[in-house]
């Protein structure tokens, strides 16, 4: 992409009512646009990052047997009444509306009910199980607090996977696979070293559920971390019994602020019972389907990365989710040789399917560098009179700040391999 054609521009200030660091940076860098509190649009750069995150999650879900589908946002009131979750007193984040024919519907906050009901058409025998179905779908939640940028929204993309198993043993095996897949996701995205598997309340069907909590002062949760064991416990469930269960010592725990970037939990037969989802076993006897739920908000992950990996100059994207692999910057000279060489390099890179944002704008070098720092693309490549004299380019790595000079031929062989 030519930066001169990018319709979004950097800006000095975010909206005055924006208090979160992640939204401030993402708005100023031209990644998102604030529509209202808790509601953001993703602009071209932001959508590229979002799609990279979604791609990583999709690969890890497919690797453990996930099958992707897409469910509807409009929810059937009757289904939710069967599970006792239609009432605002039970689930207080509903957005509800009435169709012209008088039918009351809701905008999906989560999708256990709809998918469980759908599976009644496909699950009949033990041979039909297990099934691991997931989606990336827009959720709607009428949050009372929406001051954390894209880390807490009223409209947001969610990856939710639901497992359908024959028994608790089969469920437990998949649950551990999902847990490891989540670890893989955060490692690949670049926040694995500060993201902890955190023990939390398991509700009715298991003693514990597991949250994935990333350390940040902007987080809304308090967790107690054992840094040596790489384990954490949510403050809400910390007691002597939990410490004994997990073989943790209170004196080894440090309280930290964190943001929840994912969760996995067992559902037992709560929804299959309420919606009459059963299967016939090898002897023809009717059995309960055992379920689990596994969620990640790609937007929340993106906001968390912006929050924890940025510096005083702007965003710092890990290579795996950087909107472009390279930010190519030409520093113009009077003779035009730099522009010619930069154009040639740009064309060679895109011909090899390298993702490049090329800053070909007619503005001062300082403005280009400041914009590049704010936008946070992982690798900056500079062509100037100085570099051309050595038949080289200057490479700057955004995360480390390391600068190196490479011959153009060496640079091309490194990136075109």
PAGUFI-667035 format. One line per 4 residues: their letters; for each residue x, y, z of C-alpha. Coordinates in steps of 0.2 Angstrom, whole numbers, plus 5000, padded with zeros to 4 digits. Example, Ala and Ser with C-alpha at 12.3 -4.5 7.8 and 13.67 -1.06 7.14 Angstrom:
<sites>
as = 5062/4978/5039  5068/4995/5036
</sites>
This chain:
<sites>
xxxx = 5000/5000/5000  5006/5018/4996  5004/5028/5011  5000/5043/5000
xxxx = 4984/5034/4996  4980/5028/5014  4964/5038/5018  4967/5037/5037
xxxx = 4980/5050/5044  4989/5051/5061  4983/5064/5073  4991/5072/5088
xxxx = 4976/5070/5100  4963/5057/5103  4945/5061/5107  4944/5071/5123
xxxx = 4933/5058/5132  4944/5044/5128  4954/5039/5144  4961/5022/5139
xxxx = 4979/5021/5133  4975/5008/5120  4961/5018/5111  4971/5034/5112
xxxx = 4986/5026/5103  4975/5016/5090  4964/5032/5086  4979/5043/5084
xxxx = 4988/5031/5073  4973/5028/5062  4969/5010/5067  4951/5013/5074
xxxx = 4937/5026/5075  4927/5029/5090  4908/5029/5086  4902/5030/5104
xxxx = 4907/5024/5121  4911/5005/5119  4909/5005/5100  4923/5006/5088
xxxx = 4925/5004/5069  4941/4996/5063  4950/5006/5049  4961/4998/5036
xxxx = 4977/4997/5047  4967/4991/5062  4957/4978/5052  4974/4971/5045
xxxx = 4980/4968/5063  4963/4961/5068  4964/4949/5054  4981/4943/5058
xxxx = 4975/4939/5076  4960/4930/5069  4971/4920/5058  4982/4914/5072
xxxx = 4967/4909/5083  4959/4900/5068  4975/4890/5064  4976/4884/5083
xxxx = 4957/4880/5083  4958/4870/5067  4974/4861/5074  4964/4854/5088
xxxx = 4949/4848/5077  4939/4864/5077  4926/4866/5063  4921/4884/5059
xxxx = 4904/4890/5056  4894/4906/5058  4879/4908/5069  4866/4922/5069
xxxx = 4866/4937/5080  4847/4938/5082  4842/4926/5096  4826/4917/5099
xxxx = 4818/4922/5115  4811/4904/5117  4828/4896/5118  4834/4907/5131
xxxx = 4819/4905/5142  4822/4886/5142  4839/4889/5150  4832/4903/5161
xxxx = 4844/4916/5154  4832/4928/5145  4828/4938/5160  4838/4954/5163
xxxx = 4839/4949/5181  4849/4933/5177  4859/4940/5162  4860/4959/5163
xxxx = 4869/4964/5147  4855/4960/5135  4851/4971/5120  4833/4967/5115
xxxx = 4822/4973/5101  4805/4969/5094  4801/4964/5076  4787/4972/5066
xxxx = 4777/4956/5069  4778/4958/5088  4791/4945/5091  4804/4949/5104
xxxx = 4822/4945/5100  4839/4948/5107  4856/4952/5100  4868/4938/5105
xxxx = 4879/4940/5120  4885/4922/5118  4879/4907/5109  4877/4891/5120
xxxx = 4858/4891/5117  4858/4893/5098  4872/4880/5095  4865/4867/5107
xxxx = 4848/4868/5098  4856/4867/5081  4866/4852/5086  4850/4842/5089
xxxx = 4849/4840/5070  4866/4832/5069  4869/4823/5086  4859/4807/5088
xxxx = 4872/4793/5090  4889/4791/5099  4896/4790/5082  4892/4808/5079
xxxx = 4903/4814/5094  4914/4823/5098  4911/4839/5089  4921/4855/5092
xxxx = 4912/4869/5083  4918/4887/5083  4915/4904/5075  4921/4922/5074
xxxx = 4905/4932/5077  4900/4950/5083  4893/4950/5101  4883/4963/5109
xxxx = 4883/4967/5128  4875/4981/5136  4890/4985/5147  4888/4998/5161
xxxx = 4907/5002/5160  4915/5005/5143  4930/5015/5147  4944/5003/5143
xxxx = 4945/5006/5124  4943/4990/5114  4947/4980/5129  4929/4981/5134
xxxx = 4916/4985/5121  4897/4984/5119  4899/4978/5101  4914/4966/5098
xxxx = 4921/4951/5089  4922/4935/5098  4929/4918/5095  4919/4906/5104
xxxx = 4921/4887/5102  4909/4874/5110  4914/4856/5113  4901/4842/5113
xxxx = 4908/4826/5120  4901/4809/5125  4907/4809/5143  4917/4819/5156
xxxx = 4933/4809/5151  4932/4814/5133  4928/4832/5138  4943/4833/5150
xxxx = 4955/4827/5136  4949/4841/5124  4949/4854/5138  4968/4851/5140
xxxx = 4971/4852/5121  4961/4869/5121  4971/4875/5136  4987/4872/5127
xxxx = 4980/4880/5111  4977/4896/5120  4995/4896/5127  5001/4894/5109
xxxx = 4990/4908/5103  4997/4921/5116  5014/4915/5113  5012/4918/5094
xxxx = 5004/4935/5096  5018/4941/5107  5011/4942/5125  5014/4924/5131
xxxx = 5027/4929/5143  5016/4940/5153  5000/4930/5151  4995/4918/5165
xxxx = 4984/4903/5166  4973/4909/5180  4962/4897/5191  4945/4904/5193
xxxx = 4928/4898/5199  4922/4883/5189  4903/4885/5193  4892/4870/5195
xxxx = 4901/4858/5184  4919/4859/5188  4929/4865/5203  4939/4877/5192
xxxx = 4938/4886/5176  4953/4894/5168  4956/4912/5163  4970/4919/5153
xxxx = 4976/4935/5161  4989/4947/5154  4998/4958/5167  4994/4976/5164
xxxx = 4990/4991/5176  4975/4995/5165  4967/4978/5169  4951/4977/5179
xxxx = 4956/4960/5188  4967/4956/5202  4976/4940/5202  4989/4932/5213
xxxx = 5004/4926/5203  5017/4912/5207  5030/4918/5195  5041/4903/5197
xxxx = 5027/4890/5193  5019/4902/5180  5003/4900/5189  4990/4912/5195
xxxx = 4974/4912/5205  4960/4925/5203  4958/4935/5219  4939/4931/5219
xxxx = 4943/4913/5223  4959/4913/5233  4957/4904/5249  4967/4891/5259
xxxx = 4957/4876/5251  4962/4883/5233  4980/4885/5239  4981/4867/5245
xxxx = 4973/4861/5229  4985/4869/5218  5000/4866/5230  5004/4885/5231
xxxx = 5010/4895/5246  5003/4912/5250  5020/4919/5253  5026/4915/5235
xxxx = 5011/4924/5227  5012/4942/5221  4996/4952/5218  4995/4960/5200
xxxx = 4983/4969/5190  4978/4960/5174  4966/4959/5160  4957/4943/5155
xxxx = 4961/4939/5137  4952/4922/5136  4943/4909/5146  4939/4891/5145
xxxx = 4926/4882/5156  4916/4866/5158  4897/4867/5155  4893/4849/5160
xxxx = 4875/4845/5153  4867/4862/5159  4862/4867/5141  4860/4850/5133
xxxx = 4848/4845/5148  4838/4861/5146  4837/4860/5127  4835/4841/5126
xxxx = 4851/4837/5117  4855/4818/5119  4863/4804/5110  4861/4785/5110
xxxx = 4876/4775/5116  4883/4758/5110  4869/4749/5119  4855/4761/5113
xxxx = 4853/4770/5129  4850/4789/5130  4865/4799/5137  4868/4817/5141
xxxx = 4880/4827/5129  4894/4835/5139  4899/4852/5134  4913/4865/5136
xxxx = 4915/4883/5131  4931/4892/5125  4931/4911/5122  4944/4924/5115
xxxx = 4940/4942/5110  4952/4946/5096  4948/4965/5098  4952/4964/5117
xxxx = 4968/4955/5113  4973/4968/5100  4969/4982/5113  4979/4972/5126
xxxx = 4994/4972/5115  4993/4990/5111  4992/4993/5130  5006/4983/5136
xxxx = 5019/4983/5121  5018/5002/5117  5031/5015/5122  5032/5033/5123
xxxx = 5033/5035/5104  5018/5024/5100  5012/5007/5096  5024/4992/5095
xxxx = 5017/4977/5085  5025/4960/5086  5030/4954/5069  5016/4941/5069
xxxx = 5002/4954/5070  5010/4969/5062  4998/4977/5049  5013/4976/5037
xxxx = 5029/4967/5037  5039/4982/5032  5037/5001/5033  5047/5007/5018
xxxx = 5052/5026/5020  5060/5036/5006  5070/5052/5011  5069/5062/4995
xxxx = 5084/5070/4987  5085/5084/4975  5091/5073/4960  5077/5060/4963
xxxx = 5088/5045/4964  5081/5040/4981  5063/5040/4975  5068/5029/4960
xxxx = 5077/5017/4970  5063/5016/4983  5050/5013/4970  5060/4999/4962
xxxx = 5063/4991/4980  5044/4993/4983  5039/4985/4967  5051/4970/4970
xxxx = 5044/4967/4987  5026/4967/4983  5030/4956/4968  5036/4943/4980
xxxx = 5020/4945/4991  5029/4955/5005  5017/4966/5014  5024/4984/5013
xxxx = 5017/5001/5018  5027/5013/5007  5029/5031/5014  5030/5040/4997
xxxx = 5023/5056/5004  5031/5073/5000  5034/5078/5019  5049/5080/5030
xxxx = 5059/5066/5036  5055/5070/5054  5036/5068/5051  5038/5052/5042
xxxx = 5049/5045/5057  5036/5051/5070  5022/5043/5060  5031/5027/5058
xxxx = 5035/5026/5077  5016/5030/5081  5010/5017/5069  5022/5004/5076
xxxx = 5025/4993/5061  5038/4980/5066  5052/4984/5054  5056/5001/5046
xxxx = 5067/5001/5030  5074/5018/5026  5082/5023/5009  5091/5040/5008
xxxx = 5106/5048/5000  5116/5042/5014  5111/5023/5012  5112/5024/4993
xxxx = 5130/5030/4993  5134/5013/5002  5121/5004/4991  5112/4999/5007
xxxx = 5096/5002/5017  5094/5006/5035  5084/4994/5045  5076/4998/5062
xxxx = 5067/4985/5072  5053/4994/5081  5052/4983/5097  5071/4983/5101
xxxx = 5076/4999/5093  5091/4990/5085  5097/4998/5069  5107/4990/5056
xxxx = 5114/4994/5038  5111/4980/5025  5117/4980/5007  5101/4981/4996
xxxx = 5106/4963/4989  5108/4956/5006  5091/4964/5012  5082/4957/4997
xxxx = 5089/4939/5000  5084/4940/5018  5066/4945/5014  5063/4936/4998
x = 5069/4919/5003
</sites>
